[in-house]
Amino acid sequence: MKQLLILLLSFLLVTKIEAQILKKIANRIKDDAAWRVSNKVDNEIRKGVDSLFEAPKKIKNKKKDNQNNNETTITQNPANNNNSTNNTNGTDKINAEVQDGNGVIQKDGFITLELSANTVFAGGMLSITGESIKHENFNQVEITVSGLGTTDTKSISLNADGKFTTGWYAPDKAGNYTVTAKSSDKKSTQSEKFTVFELPKLNNWCDENINFTNKAYDNLKEQVEQVKSGISTKDKDELDKKLAELKDKVDAVIKLLTDLNTAGKETAHLAKSGKNLPPNFSNNLSQLNDKLAEQRKKMQQLEEYNNHKSSDNTICEYLVLVNEACAAFSVYTNIECFAIKGIIKNIVLDKGVPTYTGTINERANGLAQPNDFALKEPAKIFATALTDAESLTTKLGTASFAGDIAQFATDVLIKKYCGVFKGSLMHDYNIKFRNSEGQNWWTYGVEVKAVLSLRYPKEKGNGKIIKMKGNLEGNGTKFTFFQDIEKVEDLRKLNKSMYKMQVVPIRTLTPLAVSVATSERDIMGFGAIARGIATPAYFNFLVDAEYDVDAGKIKLFITKPIIDFSPAVANQFIFLMIGPDGLPYIRHMIFPIHKVNLTLGSLIKSNHEFTVDKDSKFNLSFRGKGNRHMGDKSTERETDLNFTLTAKKE
């Protein structure tokens, strides 16, 4: 995913030729009832935060019970018992996770886990990385790999920044395995699954990739046919010509995948003959297998997207669908093919994949004979695939896989057959939460930028009311977050007693943001599928509009979100809670963030009509803004929302 994001952004911003293409493309909280629902959600959020102090209350009760020589057991969520542990002085188990249906999630401990691959071939190495909290005696994590009746556990020291890394060699026995990482305080775990394959699994490993590639091309042809019904004969011929050029590239992709099928079969045959598989080759095969699986997944997502088709599409919407299909086809094929070529080159040159330092060479020195598999056979088996990969990437060039069709659709056909309004929108909001004494204990703010695109067939643009369809697509560009949980009601009252709790902040995490909307260079929807997967804090809404020509007014209606902020768009607070027993407890709180459809949707709904201006050259444009402020310094919740919008007809 990180590679896709980096390559996608570079695809949009770096090379001069690509920039020229994209420049051309670029030149192309609910109503009151909903806010009552929102208020109910926020009350639930408050309850979730209050539950953080259940543990201190139970410690307090424990002390009282100890005075009566009674032992109290503090539990529990049976599902989380394996995530909790006894303290050295006998302090009882702490609830590992509390979550209400709509708000804050809080957990014991903190641990992240990431595997270098989802699959690995027998003999290959898996890289295991992650992060926990390093504090005094909390300085190690425990890593366990289990599966097929075997368990391998080891402790890994944390670096100064809390990160860890280790390597694990796959056994010869194929099957499903699980990596489990336990946090430094032993209170939290994360698990990831992976599969060990035997080399015979290489037989026909590209069949699904071939199938999805053919389906993507067939879908694009279908969209092109829809467009051809509404354009001139000359434009049809040009579109057919460009589709034929794309077919040549598709055939080259199929040829490369077919070559990889052949190489896989030959590799499996050699492995069955008893020759050893050295780490370099095994690791490269595992990476190649993962890359093929990733490409299959993306092409399947493209197919699922194309299965959702509107019944009332105009030629303008079909042109956007053609553009979108080309974009996803291009991004997925370009990135994956270049990556696949690099891995094949490593195989041919017997070049190791950068991984856990030193272990590959150490393992290689102990290889038993015969080792001619490592030195001779891979280069021979994958030579044809490398030649075809190099030929394909040369054909792709910088114009992208399906760039010619996309450019023709946006630069020629949309301008010729469609009227288009394009504009930009900025939206920000800030929410403050206060306790009963008016003290601010939680504040968060969000800023977003988006691109608005409205389209309509020119042939239908002569009536009194022009109906338009379009998209509002953007990203979160800035997130701010403040918390002072010691001012929450329960803890504030508790700290006035003899049972004081100390909160020691460790880390505050806000969502990843970008400085601009990634759609700004591509406001007709080019690559929206890829952007939705690869760019942070992304949203994309369908928009309807009505332009009353006589009245000079445009009304906007956000109809439904294609995608909105994911659950990953949340603020996080990691801290130590030190109770009366003097022991530190690592706590991890996840604070939710409203989805854009709730906040911006409310403003647009109550500020949805805009005046259309006409300059001396009869160019049309409209602009507007909205604000909503609820609550004040005397209320428990105060909210301020704003947006500004500018758009013009091209």
C-alpha positions in Angstrom: 0.0 0.0 0.0 2.8 2.4 0.9 4.5 1.7 -2.5 1.2 2.3 -4.3 0.8 5.6 -2.6 4.3 6.7 -3.4 4.1 5.6 -7.0 0.7 7.1 -7.4 1.8 10.5 -6.2 4.9 10.3 -8.3 2.7 9.3 -11.2 0.7 12.4 -10.7 3.5 14.9 -9.9 7.0 13.9 -11.1 7.8 13.4 -14.8 7.3 16.3 -17.2 5.4 14.2 -19.8 3.0 12.8 -17.2 2.5 16.3 -15.8 1.5 17.6 -19.2 -1.1 14.8 -19.5 -2.4 15.5 -16.1 -2.5 19.2 -16.7 -4.7 18.7 -19.6 -7.0 16.5 -17.5 -7.0 19.1 -14.8 -8.1 21.8 -17.2 -11.0 19.6 -17.6 -24.0 17.5 9.6 -27.3 16.7 8.2 -30.4 18.8 9.1 -31.6 19.4 12.6 -32.9 15.8 13.0 -29.5 14.5 11.9 -27.8 16.7 14.5 -30.0 15.3 17.2 -28.7 11.9 16.2 -25.2 13.3 16.2 -25.7 14.6 19.7 -26.8 11.1 20.8 -23.6 9.7 19.2 -21.5 12.2 21.1 -23.3 11.2 24.4 -22.3 7.6 23.7 -18.7 8.8 23.0 -18.7 10.5 26.4 -19.9 7.3 28.0 -17.0 5.4 26.3 -14.5 7.9 27.6 -15.9 7.7 31.1 -15.5 3.9 31.0 -11.8 4.5 31.0 -11.9 5.1 34.7 -13.6 1.8 35.5 -10.1 0.4 36.3 -9.2 3.1 38.8 -12.6 2.6 40.5 -12.0 -1.1 40.7 -8.5 -0.5 42.2 -10.1 1.7 44.8 -12.6 -1.0 45.6 -9.8 -3.5 45.8 -8.0 -1.5 48.4 -11.2 -1.3 50.5 -11.8 -5.0 50.2 -8.2 -5.7 51.2 -8.8 -3.8 54.4 -11.4 -6.5 55.2 -8.9 -9.2 54.2 -10.9 -10.1 51.1 -9.5 -10.7 47.7 -11.3 -9.3 44.7 -11.0 -10.4 41.1 -11.3 -7.6 38.6 -12.5 -8.8 35.2 -13.6 -9.0 32.6 -14.4 -9.7 29.2 -13.9 -13.4 28.6 -13.0 -12.8 25.0 -10.0 -10.7 26.1 -8.7 -12.8 28.9 -5.7 -13.9 26.8 -4.8 -10.2 26.5 -4.5 -9.5 30.2 -2.0 -10.6 32.8 -1.5 -10.5 36.6 0.6 -7.8 38.1 3.6 -8.9 40.2 2.0 -7.8 43.5 -1.3 -9.6 42.8 -3.3 -6.6 41.4 -6.2 -8.1 39.5 -6.7 -8.3 35.8 -7.6 -5.1 34.0 -10.3 -5.1 31.3 -8.3 -5.3 28.0 -10.8 -3.3 25.8 -13.9 -1.2 26.2 -15.9 -0.1 23.2 -19.3 1.5 22.8 -21.2 1.2 19.6 -20.5 4.6 18.3 -17.6 6.2 20.0 -14.2 5.9 21.7 -12.4 2.6 21.7 -9.9 2.1 24.5 -7.5 -0.7 25.0 -4.8 -2.0 27.3 -1.3 -1.9 25.9 -0.2 -0.9 22.4 1.2 -3.0 19.6 1.3 -2.9 15.8 2.3 -5.7 13.5 3.2 -5.9 9.8 4.4 -8.8 7.7 6.6 -8.4 4.6 4.4 -10.9 2.7 1.1 -12.7 2.8 2.5 -15.8 1.3 6.0 -17.3 1.4 7.5 -20.3 -0.3 9.1 -23.1 1.7 12.6 -22.0 2.6 11.9 -18.3 2.1 12.1 -15.7 4.8 9.3 -13.6 6.3 10.2 -10.2 7.7 8.2 -9.2 10.9 8.0 -5.6 12.0 6.0 -3.4 14.3 5.9 -1.0 17.2 5.1 -1.1 20.9 5.8 1.2 23.9 9.3 1.2 25.5 9.1 2.3 29.1 11.5 1.2 31.9 10.9 -2.6 32.2 8.6 -2.6 29.2 11.4 -3.1 26.7 10.6 -6.3 24.8 7.8 -7.8 22.7 7.0 -11.4 22.3 6.6 -12.9 18.8 5.0 -16.3 18.2 4.7 -18.1 14.9 2.2 -21.0 15.1 0.6 -23.4 12.7 0.4 -27.1 11.7 1.1 -28.2 15.3 4.3 -26.2 15.7 4.9 -23.1 17.8 8.0 -20.8 17.6 8.2 -18.0 20.3 11.0 -15.5 20.9 11.4 -12.1 22.6 12.6 -9.2 20.6 14.1 -6.1 22.1 12.5 -2.7 21.2 14.5 0.0 19.7 14.7 3.4 21.4 11.7 4.5 19.3 9.6 1.5 20.3 10.0 -0.3 16.9 11.1 -3.9 16.4 12.0 -6.2 13.5 12.9 -9.8 13.1 13.0 -12.6 10.5 11.4 -16.0 10.3 12.3 -18.8 7.8 9.4 -20.7 6.4 9.5 -24.5 7.0 9.3 -27.1 4.3 5.8 -28.0 5.5 3.1 -26.0 3.5 0.0 -24.6 5.2 -1.5 -21.7 7.1 0.4 -20.0 9.9 -0.2 -17.1 12.3 2.2 -14.5 13.6 1.1 -13.1 17.0 2.9 -10.1 18.6 2.4 -9.4 22.3 2.9 -5.8 23.6 5.7 -4.8 25.9 3.3 -4.8 28.9 1.8 -8.2 27.9 -1.7 -6.7 27.8 -2.3 -6.4 24.0 -1.8 -8.7 21.0 -2.0 -8.3 17.3 -2.1 -11.3 14.8 -1.5 -11.6 11.1 -2.0 -14.8 9.0 0.2 -16.0 6.1 0.5 -19.1 4.0 3.6 -21.2 3.2 3.4 -22.7 -0.3 5.3 -25.6 -1.7 6.8 -24.9 -5.1 4.3 -27.0 -7.0 1.8 -24.2 -6.2 3.6 -22.3 -8.9 1.6 -24.2 -11.5 -0.9 -21.8 -13.2 -0.3 -19.1 -10.6 -1.2 -16.4 -13.1 -4.4 -17.8 -14.4 -6.6 -15.5 -12.3 -4.5 -12.5 -13.3 -5.0 -13.3 -16.9 -8.8 -13.7 -16.3 -9.2 -10.4 -14.5 -7.1 -8.5 -17.1 -9.3 -9.8 -19.9 -12.4 -8.8 -17.9 -11.1 -5.3 -17.4 -10.5 -4.9 -21.1 -13.9 -6.3 -22.0 -15.6 -3.9 -19.6 -13.7 -1.0 -21.1 -14.9 -2.1 -24.6 -18.5 -2.1 -23.2 -18.2 1.4 -21.9 -16.7 2.6 -25.2 -19.6 1.1 -27.1 -22.0 3.1 -24.9 -20.1 6.2 -25.8 -20.0 5.5 -29.5 -23.8 5.6 -29.7 -23.7 9.3 -29.0 -20.8 10.6 -31.0 -19.9 11.3 -34.7 -18.6 8.7 -37.1 -15.2 10.4 -37.1 -14.9 10.3 -33.3 -16.0 6.7 -33.4 -13.2 5.8 -35.8 -10.6 7.6 -33.6 -11.9 5.8 -30.5 -11.7 2.4 -32.2 -8.1 3.2 -33.3 -7.1 4.0 -29.7 -8.9 0.9 -28.4 -6.9 -1.2 -30.9 -3.6 0.3 -29.6 -4.7 -0.6 -26.1 -5.4 -4.1 -27.1 -1.8 -4.5 -28.2 -0.7 -3.6 -24.7 -3.2 -5.9 -23.1 -1.9 -8.7 -25.3 1.6 -7.9 -24.1 0.5 -8.1 -20.5 -1.2 -11.5 -21.1 2.0 -12.8 -22.8 4.1 -11.8 -19.7 1.6 -13.5 -17.4 1.7 -16.6 -19.6 5.5 -16.7 -19.5 5.4 -16.5 -15.7 3.0 -19.5 -15.7 5.5 -21.4 -17.8 8.4 -20.3 -15.5 6.4 -21.4 -12.5 5.8 -24.9 -13.9 9.4 -25.3 -14.7 10.5 -24.1 -11.3 8.1 -26.6 -9.6 9.3 -29.4 -11.8 13.0 -28.7 -10.8 12.0 -28.5 -7.1 10.3 -32.0 -7.4 13.5 -33.4 -8.7 15.2 -32.8 -5.3 17.3 -29.6 -6.0 17.5 -27.2 -3.2 15.9 -23.8 -3.2 18.3 -21.1 -1.8 17.0 -18.1 0.1 17.5 -15.5 -2.6 15.4 -17.4 -5.1 12.7 -18.4 -2.5 12.4 -14.8 -1.3 12.1 -13.4 -4.8 9.5 -16.0 -5.7 7.5 -15.1 -2.6 7.6 -11.4 -3.4 6.6 -12.1 -7.0 3.7 -14.3 -5.8 2.6 -11.5 -3.4 2.8 -8.9 -6.2 0.6 -11.1 -8.5 -1.9 -11.5 -5.7 -2.0 -7.8 -5.2 -2.6 -7.2 -8.9 -5.4 -9.7 -8.8 -7.0 -8.0 -5.8 -6.9 -4.6 -7.5 -8.3 -5.8 -10.8 -11.1 -7.6 -8.9 -11.9 -4.3 -7.1 -12.1 -2.6 -10.6 -14.5 -5.3 -11.7 -16.7 -4.9 -8.6 -16.7 -1.1 -9.2 -17.8 -1.6 -12.8 -20.7 -3.9 -11.7 -22.4 -0.9 -10.1 -23.8 1.0 -13.1 -26.4 3.6 -13.1 -29.5 3.1 -15.2 -29.8 6.8 -16.2 -26.3 7.6 -17.4 -25.9 10.2 -20.1 -23.0 10.2 -22.6 -21.1 12.4 -20.2 -21.3 9.8 -17.4 -20.2 7.1 -19.8 -17.2 9.2 -20.8 -16.3 9.5 -17.2 -16.7 5.7 -16.8 -14.4 5.2 -19.7 -11.9 7.6 -18.2 -12.1 5.8 -14.8 -11.7 2.4 -16.3 -8.6 3.6 -18.2 -7.2 5.2 -15.1 -7.5 2.2 -12.9 -6.3 -0.1 -15.7 -3.3 2.2 -16.1 -2.4 2.7 -12.5 -2.7 -1.0 -11.6 -0.9 -2.3 -14.7 1.9 0.3 -14.8 2.8 0.0 -11.2 2.5 -3.8 -11.0 4.3 -4.5 -14.3 7.3 -2.3 -13.3 7.4 -4.0 -9.9 7.2 -7.4 -11.5 10.0 -6.6 -13.9 12.2 -5.6 -11.0 11.6 -8.9 -9.1 12.2 -11.0 -12.3 15.4 -9.1 -12.8 16.5 -10.0 -9.2 15.7 -13.7 -10.0 17.8 -13.7 -13.2 20.7 -11.9 -11.5 20.4 -14.0 -8.3 20.1 -10.8 -6.4 18.6 -11.0 -2.8 15.6 -9.0 -1.6 16.6 -6.5 1.1 15.3 -8.1 4.3 16.3 -9.0 7.8 20.0 -8.0 8.0 22.6 -10.7 7.8 20.3 -13.7 7.9 20.2 -14.5 4.2 24.0 -14.7 3.9 24.1 -16.7 7.1 21.5 -19.1 5.8 23.1 -19.4 2.4 26.4 -20.5 3.7 24.8 -23.6 5.2 23.0 -24.8 2.1 23.4 -28.4 1.1 24.3 -29.5 -2.4 23.3 -29.4 -5.2 23.2 -25.7 -5.4 23.3 -25.4 -9.2 19.5 -24.5 -9.0 20.6 -21.1 -7.4 23.3 -20.3 -9.9 22.0 -21.6 -13.3 18.4 -22.5 -13.5 16.5 -19.3 -12.4 18.2 -17.2 -15.1 17.3 -19.7 -17.8 13.7 -20.3 -16.6 12.8 -16.6 -16.2 14.8 -15.1 -19.1 11.8 -15.1 -21.5 9.6 -13.4 -18.9 12.2 -10.7 -18.3 12.5 -10.0 -22.0 8.7 -9.6 -22.3 8.6 -7.5 -19.1 11.2 -5.1 -20.5 9.3 -5.0 -23.8 6.0 -4.3 -22.0 7.4 -1.5 -19.8 8.9 0.1 -22.9 5.5 0.1 -24.5 3.9 1.6 -21.4 6.3 4.5 -21.3 5.2 7.6 -19.5 1.9 7.9 -21.3 0.5 5.2 -19.1 -1.2 1.9 -20.0 -4.5 3.4 -21.3 -3.5 7.1 -21.3 -4.4 7.7 -25.0 -8.0 6.7 -24.6 -8.3 8.7 -21.3 -6.8 11.8 -22.8 -9.1 11.5 -25.9 -12.1 11.1 -23.6 -11.3 14.1 -21.4 -9.6 16.5 -23.8 -11.8 16.0 -26.9 -15.0 14.1 -26.3 -16.2 15.6 -23.0 -15.5 19.1 -24.2 -17.2 18.4 -27.5 -20.4 16.7 -26.2 -20.8 17.9 -22.6 -21.2 21.1 -20.6 -19.0 21.1 -17.5 -18.8 23.2 -14.4 -15.6 22.7 -12.4 -14.7 24.1 -9.0 -13.1 23.7 -5.7 -14.5 23.5 -2.2 -12.9 23.9 1.3 -14.6 22.7 4.4 -13.5 22.9 8.1 -15.0 22.2 11.4 -14.0 22.3 15.1 -15.7 20.5 18.0 -15.1 21.2 21.7 -16.1 19.1 24.6 -16.3 20.5 28.2 -16.9 19.1 31.7 -19.6 20.4 34.1 -17.2 23.2 35.2 -16.8 24.4 31.7 -13.2 23.0 31.3 -12.2 21.9 27.8 -11.1 18.3 27.9 -11.4 17.2 24.2 -11.2 19.2 21.0 -10.6 18.1 17.4 -10.6 19.9 14.1 -10.7 18.8 10.5 -9.9 20.6 7.3 -10.7 19.2 3.8 -10.2 20.2 0.2 -12.3 18.8 -2.6 -13.0 19.2 -6.3 -16.5 19.6 -7.6 -17.3 18.5 -11.2 -20.8 18.8 -12.7 -21.6 17.5 -16.2 -24.6 17.5 -18.6 -25.1 16.7 -22.3 -24.9 19.9 -24.4 -27.9 18.7 -26.4 -30.0 18.9 -23.2 -28.6 22.3 -22.1 -31.1 24.5 -23.8 -34.0 24.1 -21.5 -35.2 26.2 -18.6 -33.9 23.7 -16.1 -30.6 21.9 -16.8 -30.1 18.8 -14.7 -26.5 17.8 -14.0 -24.6 14.9 -12.4 -21.2 14.9 -10.9 -18.8 14.2 -8.1 -17.4 15.9 -5.1 -14.0 14.3 -4.4 -11.3 15.3 -1.9 -9.1 14.5 1.1 -8.6 15.6 4.6 -5.7 18.1 4.5 -5.3 18.9 8.2 -6.3 17.2 11.5 -5.9 18.8 14.9 -6.4 17.1 18.3 -6.3 18.1 21.9 -7.2 16.1 25.0 -6.9 16.5 28.7 -8.6 13.4 30.1 -7.7 14.4 33.6 -10.5 16.9 33.3 -13.1 14.2 32.4 -15.7 14.2 35.1 -15.0 10.8 36.8 -11.2 11.3 36.9 -11.5 14.9 38.1 -13.7 13.8 41.0 -11.5 10.8 41.7 -8.4 12.9 41.9 -10.0 15.1 44.6 -10.0 12.0 46.8 -7.1 10.1 48.2 -7.1 7.7 45.3 -5.4 9.8 42.7 -4.6 8.7 39.2 -1.7 10.1 37.2 -1.9 10.4 33.4 1.5 10.4 31.7 1.2 11.1 27.9 3.4 9.0 25.6 2.2 9.7 22.1 -0.6 11.5 20.2 -1.4 10.2 16.7 -3.5 12.1 14.2 -4.6 10.8 10.8 -2.2 11.0 7.8 -3.2 14.0 5.6 -2.1 15.5 2.3 -1.6 19.2 1.6 -4.0 19.3 -1.4 -6.9 17.2 -2.7 -5.3 14.5 -4.8 -8.1 15.0 -7.3 -7.1 18.6 -8.0 -5.0 17.5 -11.0 -7.7 15.2 -12.1 -11.2 16.6 -11.5 -13.0 14.4 -14.0 -12.5 11.3 -11.8 -9.3 10.0 -13.4 -8.0 7.3 -11.0 -10.7 7.8 -8.4 -10.6 4.0 -7.6 -6.8 4.1 -7.1 -7.0 7.3 -5.1 -9.7 5.9 -2.9 -7.4 3.0 -2.0 -4.1 4.7 -1.9 -4.5 8.2 -0.6 -5.2 9.2 3.0 -8.5 10.5 4.4 -10.3 10.2 1.1 -13.9 10.8 0.2 -16.0 10.9 -3.0 -19.7 11.8 -3.1 -22.2 11.7 -6.0 -23.8 15.1 -6.6 -26.9 16.1 -8.5 -27.5 19.7 -9.5 -30.3 21.8 -11.1 -29.5 24.9 -13.0 -32.5 27.3 -13.4 -31.5 29.3 -16.4 -34.2 31.9 -16.1 -33.7 32.5 -12.4 -29.9 32.3 -12.6 -29.7 29.8 -9.7 -27.9 26.5 -9.2 -29.0 24.0 -6.5 -26.6 21.3 -5.3 -27.7 17.9 -3.7 -25.2 15.5 -2.3 -27.0 12.2 -3.0 -24.8 9.5 -1.5 -21.1 8.8 -0.7 -19.3 6.4 -2.9 -16.6 6.4 -0.2 -16.1 8.4 3.0 -13.5 8.6 5.8 -12.6 5.1 6.8 -12.5 4.0 10.4 -8.7 4.5 10.2 -9.3 8.3 10.2 -9.3 8.8 13.9 -7.2 10.5 16.6 -5.2 8.3 19.0 -3.8 8.9 22.5 -1.3 6.5 24.1 -0.5 7.1 27.7 0.5 5.6 31.1 -2.1 5.6 33.8 -0.4 5.3 37.2 -2.8 4.3 40.0 -2.7 4.1 43.8 -0.8 0.9 43.5 2.1 2.8 41.9 2.1 0.5 38.8 2.0 1.9 35.3 -0.8 0.8 32.9 -0.3 1.4 29.2 -3.6 2.7 27.7 -4.5 3.3 24.1 -7.5 5.4 23.2 -9.0 5.9 19.8 -11.1 9.1 19.4 -13.6 9.0 16.4 -13.8 11.7 13.8 -17.1 12.6 12.0 -17.4 11.5 8.4 -17.5 14.3 5.9 -21.0 13.4 4.7 -22.3 14.2 8.1 -20.6 17.6 8.6 -20.4 18.9 5.0 -23.8 17.3 4.2 -25.5 19.4 6.9 -24.0 22.6 5.5 -24.8 21.9 1.9 -28.3 20.9 2.7 -29.0 24.3 4.4 -26.9 26.3 2.0 -27.4 24.5 -1.3 -28.6 27.4 -3.6 -26.0 29.6 -5.5 -26.4 32.5 -7.8 -24.9 32.1 -11.2 -22.9 35.1 -12.4 -22.1 36.1 -16.0 -19.2 38.2 -16.9 -18.7 40.5 -19.9 -17.7 37.6 -22.1 -20.8 35.6 -20.9 -18.7 33.2 -18.9 -20.7 31.5 -16.1 -19.6 31.0 -12.6 -21.0 30.6 -9.1 -19.6 30.8 -5.6 -21.0 30.5 -2.0 -20.2 29.8 1.6 -21.9 28.4 4.6 -21.5 28.5 8.4 -23.1 26.8 11.3 -22.3 27.3 15.0 -23.9 25.3 17.7 -23.4 25.7 21.5 -21.2 28.1 23.4 -18.7 28.2 26.2 -21.4 27.3 28.7 -22.4 24.1 26.9 -20.9 20.6 27.0 -20.4 20.6 23.3 -19.6 23.5 20.9 -19.4 23.0 17.2 -18.4 25.3 14.4 -18.6 24.3 10.7 -17.7 26.3 7.5 -17.4 25.8 3.8 -16.5 27.9 0.8 -17.2 27.0 -2.9 -16.2 28.4 -6.2 -16.9 27.0 -9.7 -17.1 28.1 -13.3 -18.4 26.7 -16.6 -15.7 25.6 -19.0 
